[in-house]
Amino acid sequence: MMMNDATPGIRRRLGAGLALTLALCLSAPLKAEPTSDQMTILSLRPYMDGPAGIVYVHVSSTAFCNTDTFAIDMSRPGAKEAYAAALAALTSGKNVRLEAFNSTGCNGWATRLQSIFIHA
């Protein structure tokens, strides 16, 4: 049985197309939403509310979520780590980027935080 001469060319083009698609997908920056631009943490306020409490994070800009106050819900997994990151950024003066929960997004004052990125 003879192979069609077009088969290797089709396979090459298909392989090249898949490689290009994969490269484009992997090279695109991965960014969870919604995420702020860089800003400075000005103060932290641990507030004993409920069984675990909330830490309010006051930042230098209202551009993200139309507020300068965000909240870390201390009952959530990873909250202690987020609080530690916020405290480290406050004491070192490093800029941060904040990420609100994907499921709730921005809610104005005391928007719940999902993560905090510290920048060098």
N, C-alpha and C positions, 0 to 999 in steps of 0.2 A: 504494500500500500504506500503510495507516494504522499508526502506532505505538501500541502499547498504552499507556494512560495510566499504568500502574503502573511502566513501565520507568524513567522518570527518578527516581522515588522509590526504587526498588531500587538504582539506580546511586548515588544520594546516600547511602543507608544503607551500602552496600558501601564507598564511598569514605571515609565517616566512620569505619567500623569499621577499615579498613586504616590510616587516619591515626592512630587511637587506639592500635592495636597497635604501629605504628612508634614513636610517641611514648613508649609504655611501655618498649619495648625499648631505645631510645636514652637514656632518662632514668635507667635503672637503673645504679648504679655498676658499673664494670667492675673486678673484683678477681680477680687470679690467685690460685690456692690452692696450697698453704697459705701464708698471710701472717701475720706477727706483728702485735701492737700495737706502739706506739712504745716504744723502749728506748734505752739508751745503750751505746755501745761502750766497754769498759773497757780493753782491750788487744788488740794484734795480735801474732801470732807467726808470722813466715815460717819454714817448716820445709822444708828441702831433702830432699824425698822423691821418688824417681823422677826422670824427665828434666825435669819442669817445676816440681815442688814444690807445696806446699799452704800456704795462709795460714789459720791458726786465728784466729777472731774470738771474743773473750770479751765477753759482754754482761751487762747488769745484771739480767737476769731469766731464770728457768727456765720461765716460763709457756708459751713457744713450743717445741714438740717435746720438752718435759721435759728441756731442757739449757740451759746457758749458754755452750756452746762450739759454734761452727759452723765450716764449712770452705769456703774458696774453692779449687777445684781449678784451679791455674794452667795446666793443659793445655787448658782449655776456651776457646772463643772468648768474648771479653768479660771474661775473668778479670782482666786488667790494669786495666780500667775499674772493675770491682767492687772491686778492691784499692785503687784510687785513691779511690773513694767512701768506703770504710771508713776509710782514712787521713785523709781530709778531715773526716769526722764525728768521729773520735777527737781530732784536733787542735783542732777548733772547738768541741767539746762539744755538737754538734747531736744531736738524737734521730734514730733511724733506725727503719725497719720492714724486716724481713728476709723474703725469700720463698724457700722451699725448692723444689727441683725438683718440678714437677708429676708427673713420671714415677715418682719414688721417694718423694716425700713426706717426712715426718718419720721419722728413724731414730735419735733420741736423740743421744748425744754425737757431735760432728763431722758433723752433718747437712749435706749439701752445699747451698750457697746458689746460687740462680738469679739473684737480684737484691737490691740494697740501695737503699732509698729514703731520702734525706736530707730531714729536715723543718726548716723555718725556726724 
